Amino acid sequence: MNRANRIAIAIALSSLSVTSRAETTSPKRPSVEQLQKLIVNTSPQTRVDAADKERITARRIDIVDENGVIRMTLSGQTPPPIIDGIQYKRAFNVAGMVLYDHKGSERGGFGTADVQGGMAVLALDHPAMDAIGWRVSPDGNVRFSINQAPPLIREPRLDNRLIPGVQTPTRIEMAVAADGTPAIALNDQQDRARLRLTVTPEGYGAIEFLDAQGSVIHTLAPEAHRE
């Protein structure tokens, strides 16, 4: 084999090796054929020529699906929550938007709550309980919570409907206190903070370990020991 042929073969093998590595490291993706089966419209409507009205004034607007089920409500006084076909009293009025599933049960929403000083809220729900919640309180406290899914309990005396508000722990909570102190807490099954990431008043990053009574029993703040 002459030198030119050896060089040509080496180049070909090198190219094959690069191709193989690229195929191995490239992320998995759907094929074009799979995507084509999912395409509804290649030129969907994304704008209108002109607005029907410059301004709409209403106390409530409902968006319904093809079956007539209300899937979204926009209102200055959102309706009481519907859980598995039963409507319950809301703790306080919320002006904003409510989302519903295909059966008409509330599954989340956001708005402003009519409490002293006003509060901004947002939630996404498990079938019968808040799953994720944001809250901006009047005093400046900002809080984000992730709740464990509660067991789905049905009550024969309520026509075997789901019981709302079944107690469940908040497992992760992120907050910025009114004084600016940040914290991320991990809670146990009894809804007690047991591990907390924070920044001390001196400005040190810290990990705090808490006992069942909520007392800090150990703190890791490496930077604090360097000075």
Buried (B, 14 or more C-beta within 10 A) or exposed (E): EEEEEEEEEEEEEEEEEEEEEEEEEEEEEEEEEEEEEEEEEEEEEEEEEEEEEEEEEEEEEBEEEEEEEBBBBBBEEBBBBBBBEBEEEBEEBBEBBBBBBEEBBBBBBBBBBEBEEEBBBBBBBBBBBBBBBBBBBEEEBBBBBBBBEBEEEEEEEEEEBBBBEBEBEBBBBBBBBEEEEEBBBEBEEEBBBBEBBBBBEEEBEBBBBBEEEEEEEEBEBEEBEEE
